[in-house]
Amino acid sequence: MTSTVTTPSREDSSESSRKGARSPWVGFIVRRTGSLILSLWLIATLIFFLSRAIGGDAVRAAAGVTATPEYVAARRAELGLDDPLLEQYGRFIERIVTFDFGESISTGNSVAVEIAARLPYTVQLGLYAFLLAMLVSIPLGIWMAVRTENGRGERTNAAFNAISGFFASIPDFLIAISLVMIFAVGLRWLPAAGGEGVTAFILPVLTMSLGLIAVLSRLMKAETTRVLREDYTRTARANNLPPRVVLFRHVLPNVMTATLTYSGMMLASLMGGAIITETVFGWPGIGNLFVKSIAVYDYPLLEGLVIIIATFSLVATFIVDLILAKVDPKSLIRSS
């Protein structure tokens, strides 16, 4: 009896290799998506029960002291606030799945409408702060690493460490108050709140970006210093390659991995920092709306804002992870 051995064709082998090459990406995306959904569910559950634990009567706060007890009771029944807690939680999760955040107790408008009216202001402010932080910190960190290489520029290095350490440790609200006192109250160069055109953005953007610039520039300096000591960089210099070629071909590609990783955290922190910044400067964004929703016990509005902020932060981190996996395939292999 003769047995036949079938040899895989070249096409079959290439198809198998393509499938194998795709599998890490499929697993990576599935894991990240699952993690994102789980995180959103945990955050939604946490904010639901925390908002109920705050106490206070949202209907009474919205209706005012002149509202009759009958009106307050009818309004609470209409909003389902007297239903069992688990029943309210079930409706809450159902609304999230259908992208319906309900009705704001304080305004009577749809929560989605309230957020949509404020969100562009926060996105614009956060985008300017993010761009400023990236444009300043990356070249500053690289320049400092080159400037202080091999023990040179000790005074410059000491000044950089002191200034960046100061701004990295100081809270945003203190930066905001200091900027207002100096540039709005003292020098009267810029408006403390409101304003029109570019001047309205300067102080809020500086408040949100100064701490990020300090942290990211220190990170860039440390990463660039490490890359400058690597053998491939020393070999490139030994071959008399121009400094610009060494920088753009050997240094930058190897420090951008850390930059991408931190940029995801930057985007997430900007949404949290917007709450403080917008409150101090009276900026009409979702951060300001967040504080007001707490003050009047507006549960649906508070929950919708937290979910929107969390979704933005998680999606931004997810996108950065995808870019990082594309730039650095080793991270994709490690995650597998």
MARGUBA-803842 format. One record per residue (C-alpha): residue number from 1; y, x, z. Coordinates in pm, 1 decimal. Last residue first. Layout:
! residues N
+-----+----------+----------+----------+
!   n !        y !        x !        z !
+-----+----------+----------+----------+
! NUM !        Y !        X !        Z !
...
+-----+----------+----------+----------+
***
This chain:
! residues 336
+-----+----------+----------+----------+
!   n !        y !        x !        z !
+-----+----------+----------+----------+
! 336 !   3828.8 !     24.3 !   2349.8 !
! 335 !   4163.5 !     90.8 !   2517.4 !
! 334 !   4102.1 !    464.6 !   2483.1 !
! 333 !   4036.2 !    429.6 !   2109.3 !
! 332 !   4358.4 !    235.3 !   2055.1 !
! 331 !   4553.3 !    487.9 !   2262.5 !
! 330 !   4409.6 !    765.5 !   2046.1 !
! 329 !   4543.3 !    587.4 !   1736.9 !
! 328 !   4899.6 !    691.4 !   1835.5 !
! 327 !   5155.0 !    543.7 !   1593.9 !
! 326 !   4950.6 !    232.0 !   1517.2 !
! 325 !   4839.6 !    184.8 !   1878.5 !
! 324 !   5199.2 !    235.7 !   1991.6 !
! 323 !   5322.9 !    -26.0 !   1745.4 !
! 322 !   5064.2 !   -274.8 !   1872.3 !
! 321 !   5146.8 !   -195.4 !   2235.5 !
! 320 !   5518.3 !   -240.3 !   2160.2 !
! 319 !   5443.0 !   -583.7 !   2013.9 !
! 318 !   5248.1 !   -684.5 !   2325.4 !
! 317 !   5524.0 !   -556.2 !   2555.6 !
! 316 !   5779.5 !   -766.5 !   2367.4 !
! 315 !   5543.3 !  -1065.8 !   2382.2 !
! 314 !   5505.3 !  -1023.9 !   2758.6 !
! 313 !   5879.3 !   -993.5 !   2822.6 !
! 312 !   5973.4 !  -1286.4 !   2598.4 !
! 311 !   5700.1 !  -1504.9 !   2745.7 !
! 310 !   5805.1 !  -1419.6 !   3101.7 !
! 309 !   6169.1 !  -1505.5 !   3030.0 !
! 308 !   6070.5 !  -1834.2 !   2861.5 !
! 307 !   5828.0 !  -1922.2 !   3142.2 !
! 306 !   6086.5 !  -1846.0 !   3409.9 !
! 305 !   6349.9 !  -2053.9 !   3231.4 !
! 304 !   6118.9 !  -2351.9 !   3187.7 !
! 303 !   6017.5 !  -2345.4 !   3553.7 !
! 302 !   6378.7 !  -2333.5 !   3671.6 !
! 301 !   6478.7 !  -2616.6 !   3437.6 !
! 300 !   6186.7 !  -2834.7 !   3545.3 !
! 299 !   6246.0 !  -2762.4 !   3916.5 !
! 298 !   6622.9 !  -2823.9 !   3934.2 !
! 297 !   6671.2 !  -2740.6 !   4301.9 !
! 296 !   7052.2 !  -2746.5 !   4261.7 !
! 295 !   7114.3 !  -2381.5 !   4357.7 !
! 294 !   6792.3 !  -2263.5 !   4192.4 !
! 293 !   6893.7 !  -2414.2 !   3857.3 !
! 292 !   7236.9 !  -2253.8 !   3889.6 !
! 291 !   7084.0 !  -1906.8 !   3930.5 !
! 290 !   6866.5 !  -1954.2 !   3621.9 !
! 289 !   7159.2 !  -2087.4 !   3416.9 !
! 288 !   7345.7 !  -1763.2 !   3479.3 !
! 287 !   7044.8 !  -1566.7 !   3360.1 !
! 286 !   6999.9 !  -1805.4 !   3067.1 !
! 285 !   7335.0 !  -1707.6 !   2921.1 !
! 284 !   7695.3 !  -1820.8 !   2968.8 !
! 283 !   7821.3 !  -1488.7 !   3113.0 !
! 282 !   8013.0 !  -1542.6 !   3436.5 !
! 281 !   8048.4 !  -1166.4 !   3481.4 !
! 280 !   7862.8 !  -1135.3 !   3812.3 !
! 279 !   7609.1 !  -1408.6 !   3733.3 !
! 278 !   7544.5 !  -1277.7 !   3382.7 !
! 277 !   7476.1 !   -927.9 !   3512.7 !
! 276 !   7243.1 !  -1035.7 !   3792.4 !
! 275 !   7026.0 !  -1265.7 !   3580.3 !
! 274 !   7049.7 !  -1035.1 !   3277.4 !
! 273 !   6875.3 !   -761.0 !   3473.2 !
! 272 !   6553.1 !   -961.4 !   3466.9 !
! 271 !   6568.4 !  -1002.8 !   3090.4 !
! 270 !   6665.4 !   -638.2 !   3052.1 !
! 269 !   6367.1 !   -531.6 !   3262.9 !
! 268 !   6121.4 !   -669.8 !   3008.1 !
! 267 !   6296.9 !   -501.2 !   2718.1 !
! 266 !   6304.9 !   -172.8 !   2906.5 !
! 265 !   5934.6 !   -196.2 !   2992.8 !
! 264 !   5857.0 !   -216.2 !   2622.3 !
! 263 !   6096.4 !     71.1 !   2555.8 !
! 262 !   5904.3 !    281.7 !   2809.1 !
! 261 !   5588.9 !    288.0 !   2601.4 !
! 260 !   5780.9 !    342.7 !   2278.8 !
! 259 !   5965.0 !    638.8 !   2428.5 !
! 258 !   5643.2 !    792.9 !   2559.8 !
! 257 !   5494.8 !    777.3 !   2211.6 !
! 256 !   5821.7 !    897.5 !   2057.6 !
! 255 !   5784.5 !   1241.6 !   2214.4 !
! 254 !   5520.8 !   1369.5 !   1972.9 !
! 253 !   5683.7 !   1246.8 !   1652.7 !
! 252 !   6019.9 !   1390.8 !   1767.5 !
! 251 !   5903.1 !   1746.5 !   1839.5 !
! 250 !   5696.3 !   1859.1 !   1541.7 !
! 249 !   5850.8 !   1735.7 !   1217.6 !
! 248 !   6199.8 !   1628.9 !   1324.0 !
! 247 !   6271.5 !   1905.8 !   1575.2 !
! 246 !   6085.7 !   2188.1 !   1404.6 !
! 245 !   6251.1 !   2100.4 !   1073.2 !
! 244 !   6596.0 !   2094.8 !   1235.2 !
! 243 !   6531.0 !   2427.4 !   1406.4 !
! 242 !   6457.0 !   2588.8 !   1067.4 !
! 241 !   6100.4 !   2722.1 !   1038.0 !
! 240 !   6076.5 !   3090.0 !   1120.1 !
! 239 !   5694.6 !   3098.3 !   1127.2 !
! 238 !   5718.1 !   3184.8 !   1497.1 !
! 237 !   5910.4 !   2861.5 !   1549.3 !
! 236 !   5629.8 !   2658.0 !   1395.2 !
! 235 !   5374.3 !   2848.6 !   1601.8 !
! 234 !   5571.0 !   2780.2 !   1920.3 !
! 233 !   5576.2 !   2410.3 !   1836.3 !
! 232 !   5202.6 !   2406.1 !   1763.8 !
! 231 !   5130.3 !   2592.1 !   2088.1 !
! 230 !   5305.2 !   2338.4 !   2310.3 !
! 229 !   5600.4 !   2449.8 !   2522.0 !
! 228 !   5857.8 !   2258.1 !   2316.3 !
! 227 !   5640.3 !   1947.7 !   2356.0 !
! 226 !   5664.6 !   1960.0 !   2737.0 !
! 225 !   6041.8 !   2011.0 !   2732.2 !
! 224 !   6073.9 !   1719.3 !   2490.4 !
! 223 !   5872.0 !   1495.6 !   2722.7 !
! 222 !   6077.9 !   1588.4 !   3030.5 !
! 221 !   6410.6 !   1547.8 !   2850.2 !
! 220 !   6304.4 !   1218.0 !   2695.6 !
! 219 !   6201.3 !   1083.2 !   3035.7 !
! 218 !   6529.0 !   1191.4 !   3193.4 !
! 217 !   6717.7 !   1028.3 !   2904.4 !
! 216 !   6511.9 !    710.4 !   2950.2 !
! 215 !   6588.6 !    678.4 !   3322.0 !
! 214 !   6962.9 !    743.5 !   3300.5 !
! 213 !   7013.0 !    539.4 !   2984.1 !
! 212 !   6826.6 !    247.2 !   3140.3 !
! 211 !   7049.1 !    257.6 !   3448.7 !
! 210 !   7362.5 !    261.6 !   3233.9 !
! 209 !   7241.0 !    -11.5 !   2996.1 !
! 208 !   7272.1 !   -341.8 !   3182.6 !
! 207 !   7607.1 !   -272.2 !   3345.6 !
! 206 !   7744.5 !   -110.4 !   3030.8 !
! 205 !   7652.6 !   -420.0 !   2829.9 !
! 204 !   7818.2 !   -651.0 !   3083.9 !
! 203 !   8136.2 !   -435.7 !   3092.4 !
! 202 !   8177.5 !   -398.7 !   2715.0 !
! 201 !   8071.0 !   -741.2 !   2589.3 !
! 200 !   8388.0 !   -945.3 !   2644.8 !
! 199 !   8599.4 !   -664.0 !   2500.1 !
! 198 !   8420.4 !   -690.0 !   2165.4 !
! 197 !   8548.3 !  -1037.5 !   2084.6 !
! 196 !   8686.4 !  -1273.9 !   2343.7 !
! 195 !   8728.4 !  -1271.5 !   2718.2 !
! 194 !   8513.7 !  -1432.8 !   2983.1 !
! 193 !   8482.0 !  -1237.6 !   3303.1 !
! 192 !   8636.3 !   -924.2 !   3454.2 !
! 191 !   8841.4 !   -872.2 !   3139.9 !
! 190 !   8899.0 !   -513.4 !   3027.0 !
! 189 !   9178.7 !   -258.2 !   3052.8 !
! 188 !   9324.0 !   -382.0 !   3378.3 !
! 187 !   9314.7 !    -28.5 !   3524.7 !
! 186 !   9236.8 !   -136.4 !   3880.7 !
! 185 !   9107.1 !   -493.9 !   3864.7 !
! 184 !   8928.4 !   -497.6 !   3528.1 !
! 183 !   8831.2 !   -134.4 !   3459.1 !
! 182 !   8774.1 !      7.1 !   3807.2 !
! 181 !   8691.9 !   -294.5 !   4026.4 !
! 180 !   8493.3 !   -464.6 !   3750.0 !
! 179 !   8295.7 !   -148.5 !   3676.1 !
! 178 !   8216.8 !   -102.3 !   4045.6 !
! 177 !   8104.8 !   -465.1 !   4084.3 !
! 176 !   7872.9 !   -437.3 !   3784.4 !
! 175 !   7726.0 !   -103.8 !   3894.4 !
! 174 !   7663.6 !   -249.7 !   4240.1 !
! 173 !   7492.1 !   -554.0 !   4087.1 !
! 172 !   7276.3 !   -329.3 !   3871.1 !
! 171 !   7126.7 !   -132.8 !   4159.8 !
! 170 !   7192.8 !    245.2 !   4193.5 !
! 169 !   6882.8 !    465.0 !   4162.5 !
! 168 !   6884.0 !    550.5 !   3792.4 !
! 167 !   7262.9 !    587.4 !   3790.9 !
! 166 !   7252.9 !    852.2 !   4064.1 !
! 165 !   6950.8 !   1035.9 !   3925.6 !
! 164 !   7118.3 !   1055.7 !   3585.5 !
! 163 !   7432.3 !   1206.0 !   3737.2 !
! 162 !   7254.3 !   1456.0 !   3963.6 !
! 161 !   6991.6 !   1561.8 !   3708.7 !
! 160 !   7252.2 !   1607.6 !   3436.4 !
! 159 !   7481.6 !   1809.9 !   3662.8 !
! 158 !   7194.8 !   2037.0 !   3769.0 !
! 157 !   7084.9 !   2087.1 !   3408.3 !
! 156 !   7436.7 !   2170.1 !   3295.7 !
! 155 !   7471.0 !   2416.7 !   3581.1 !
! 154 !   7138.3 !   2581.0 !   3500.1 !
! 153 !   7215.2 !   2609.6 !   3129.1 !
! 152 !   6924.3 !   2835.3 !   3036.0 !
! 151 !   6599.4 !   2849.4 !   3232.7 !
! 150 !   6370.4 !   2882.8 !   2932.2 !
! 149 !   6500.1 !   2562.9 !   2770.2 !
! 148 !   6809.8 !   2406.2 !   2928.0 !
! 147 !   6997.2 !   2323.5 !   2606.4 !
! 146 !   6682.4 !   2225.5 !   2415.7 !
! 145 !   6573.2 !   1982.0 !   2687.6 !
! 144 !   6928.9 !   1854.9 !   2735.7 !
! 143 !   6968.0 !   1790.4 !   2363.0 !
! 142 !   6641.4 !   1595.1 !   2353.5 !
! 141 !   6743.0 !   1380.9 !   2651.1 !
! 140 !   7090.0 !   1313.4 !   2512.0 !
! 139 !   6958.1 !   1234.3 !   2162.8 !
! 138 !   6716.5 !    973.9 !   2307.4 !
! 137 !   6942.2 !    841.2 !   2584.9 !
! 136 !   7249.9 !    744.3 !   2383.9 !
! 135 !   7113.1 !    551.1 !   2086.2 !
! 134 !   6828.1 !    399.6 !   2289.2 !
! 133 !   7048.1 !    275.8 !   2574.5 !
! 132 !   7314.0 !    142.8 !   2337.3 !
! 131 !   7051.5 !    -40.9 !   2132.6 !
! 130 !   6898.6 !   -199.0 !   2443.7 !
! 129 !   7236.1 !   -305.2 !   2586.4 !
! 128 !   7341.2 !   -458.5 !   2254.4 !
! 127 !   7010.3 !   -643.7 !   2225.0 !
! 126 !   7029.6 !   -769.7 !   2583.1 !
! 125 !   7377.1 !   -916.1 !   2532.8 !
! 124 !   7281.1 !  -1084.0 !   2206.2 !
! 123 !   6957.4 !  -1219.0 !   2351.1 !
! 122 !   7140.3 !  -1352.0 !   2657.2 !
! 121 !   7406.3 !  -1530.5 !   2452.6 !
! 120 !   7147.2 !  -1667.3 !   2207.6 !
! 119 !   6944.3 !  -1816.3 !   2498.4 !
! 118 !   7215.4 !  -2042.5 !   2639.9 !
! 117 !   7208.0 !  -2345.4 !   2406.9 !
! 116 !   6832.8 !  -2310.7 !   2348.9 !
! 115 !   6772.4 !  -2317.3 !   2725.2 !
! 114 !   6955.2 !  -2647.1 !   2778.2 !
! 113 !   6793.7 !  -2802.3 !   2469.9 !
! 112 !   6444.7 !  -2696.3 !   2581.6 !
! 111 !   6509.7 !  -2838.8 !   2927.9 !
! 110 !   6592.6 !  -3173.5 !   2767.2 !
! 109 !   6911.1 !  -3322.8 !   2904.6 !
! 108 !   6948.5 !  -3523.3 !   3225.2 !
! 107 !   7191.0 !  -3264.5 !   3361.0 !
! 106 !   7066.0 !  -3191.5 !   3714.6 !
! 105 !   6708.2 !  -3313.6 !   3677.4 !
! 104 !   6650.4 !  -3126.8 !   3352.2 !
! 103 !   6392.5 !  -3311.1 !   3145.0 !
! 102 !   6050.4 !  -3187.1 !   3042.0 !
! 101 !   5936.0 !  -2840.5 !   2944.6 !
! 100 !   5760.8 !  -2958.3 !   2627.6 !
!  99 !   5594.9 !  -2669.4 !   2444.6 !
!  98 !   5269.7 !  -2869.5 !   2406.6 !
!  97 !   5072.4 !  -2622.2 !   2619.3 !
!  96 !   5362.3 !  -2605.8 !   2865.3 !
!  95 !   5374.6 !  -2983.6 !   2895.6 !
!  94 !   5002.6 !  -3000.1 !   2975.4 !
!  93 !   5042.6 !  -2730.9 !   3241.6 !
!  92 !   5319.5 !  -2933.3 !   3409.7 !
!  91 !   5128.9 !  -3260.4 !   3382.8 !
!  90 !   4834.6 !  -3100.2 !   3564.6 !
!  89 !   5065.7 !  -2949.3 !   3826.4 !
!  88 !   5224.5 !  -3288.1 !   3896.3 !
!  87 !   4877.2 !  -3433.6 !   3950.5 !
!  86 !   4791.6 !  -3141.2 !   4176.9 !
!  85 !   5103.6 !  -3208.0 !   4383.8 !
!  84 !   5034.5 !  -3577.4 !   4435.8 !
!  83 !   5305.0 !  -3800.4 !   4282.6 !
!  82 !   5643.2 !  -3837.8 !   4453.7 !
!  81 !   5823.9 !  -3616.2 !   4202.7 !
!  80 !   5703.9 !  -3824.1 !   3908.0 !
!  79 !   6039.5 !  -3811.0 !   3730.6 !
!  78 !   6071.9 !  -4190.6 !   3725.7 !
!  77 !   5951.7 !  -4214.4 !   4086.9 !
!  76 !   6215.5 !  -3963.0 !   4194.1 !
!  75 !   6480.6 !  -4160.9 !   4004.7 !
!  74 !   6377.0 !  -4486.1 !   4168.6 !
!  73 !   6386.0 !  -4329.0 !   4515.8 !
!  72 !   6728.2 !  -4172.5 !   4452.7 !
!  71 !   6865.4 !  -4501.4 !   4318.1 !
!  70 !   6732.3 !  -4696.0 !   4617.9 !
!  69 !   6872.1 !  -4439.2 !   4861.2 !
!  68 !   7218.4 !  -4498.9 !   4711.9 !
!  67 !   7403.3 !  -4218.4 !   4536.8 !
!  66 !   7745.8 !  -4136.7 !   4683.6 !
!  65 !   7634.4 !  -3797.3 !   4816.1 !
!  64 !   7566.5 !  -3660.4 !   4470.0 !
!  63 !   7319.5 !  -3761.6 !   4200.3 !
!  62 !   7214.2 !  -3407.1 !   4105.9 !
!  61 !   7166.4 !  -3281.9 !   4462.8 !
!  60 !   6990.1 !  -3606.0 !   4563.7 !
!  59 !   6754.1 !  -3577.1 !   4266.1 !
!  58 !   6680.1 !  -3211.3 !   4335.4 !
!  57 !   6599.0 !  -3274.8 !   4700.7 !
!  56 !   6558.9 !  -2949.9 !   4888.9 !
!  55 !   6250.8 !  -2737.3 !   4944.2 !
!  54 !   6189.3 !  -2393.3 !   4800.3 !
!  53 !   5812.6 !  -2448.9 !   4831.5 !
!  52 !   5811.3 !  -2677.8 !   4528.5 !
!  51 !   5965.0 !  -2403.2 !   4316.0 !
!  50 !   5707.8 !  -2158.6 !   4454.1 !
!  49 !   5419.6 !  -2386.6 !   4353.0 !
!  48 !   5532.8 !  -2417.6 !   3992.0 !
!  47 !   5655.5 !  -2056.7 !   3970.0 !
!  46 !   5311.8 !  -1922.6 !   4065.9 !
!  45 !   5120.0 !  -2147.8 !   3829.2 !
!  44 !   5344.7 !  -2057.2 !   3535.8 !
!  43 !   5318.4 !  -1685.6 !   3617.3 !
!  42 !   4938.0 !  -1704.0 !   3641.0 !
!  41 !   4914.8 !  -1900.5 !   3315.3 !
!  40 !   5147.5 !  -1658.6 !   3136.7 !
!  39 !   4945.3 !  -1359.8 !   3257.9 !
!  38 !   4620.5 !  -1518.0 !   3138.9 !
!  37 !   4769.1 !  -1586.7 !   2795.1 !
!  36 !   4898.8 !  -1229.7 !   2761.4 !
!  35 !   4570.9 !  -1076.1 !   2880.8 !
!  34 !   4378.0 !  -1282.5 !   2627.9 !
!  33 !   4614.1 !  -1172.0 !   2352.3 !
!  32 !   4582.0 !   -807.5 !   2456.7 !
!  31 !   4203.5 !   -826.0 !   2466.9 !
!  30 !   4178.7 !  -1003.8 !   2131.0 !
!  29 !   4425.4 !   -763.0 !   1968.8 !
!  28 !   4236.8 !   -455.6 !   2091.4 !
!  27 !   3897.0 !   -595.8 !   1997.9 !
!  26 !   4015.2 !   -672.8 !   1645.7 !
!  25 !   4184.9 !   -334.7 !   1615.6 !
!  24 !   3876.0 !   -148.0 !   1736.4 !
!  23 !   3661.9 !   -348.6 !   1490.3 !
!  22 !   3865.7 !   -274.2 !   1180.1 !
!  21 !   3744.7 !     80.4 !   1132.7 !
!  20 !   3385.8 !    -29.5 !   1179.4 !
!  19 !   3429.9 !   -295.9 !    915.1 !
!  18 !   3579.2 !    -38.1 !    678.9 !
!  17 !   3294.6 !    201.7 !    753.5 !
!  16 !   3041.9 !    -68.2 !    677.2 !
!  15 !   3213.0 !   -149.2 !    346.1 !
!  14 !   3218.6 !    221.1 !    254.4 !
!  13 !   2849.2 !    251.2 !    328.6 !
!  12 !   2763.6 !    -60.9 !    132.2 !
!  11 !   2966.2 !     62.2 !   -167.7 !
!  10 !   2794.2 !    402.3 !   -158.6 !
!   9 !   2459.6 !    232.1 !   -173.9 !
!   8 !   2225.6 !    219.7 !    118.2 !
!   7 !   1889.3 !    375.4 !     38.0 !
!   6 !   1600.1 !    133.9 !     34.2 !
!   5 !   1266.1 !    285.1 !    121.6 !
!   4 !    977.9 !    116.5 !    -55.0 !
!   3 !    638.0 !    110.4 !    100.3 !
!   2 !    325.3 !    152.0 !   -109.1 !
!   1 !      0.0 !      0.0 !      0.0 !
+-----+----------+----------+----------+
***
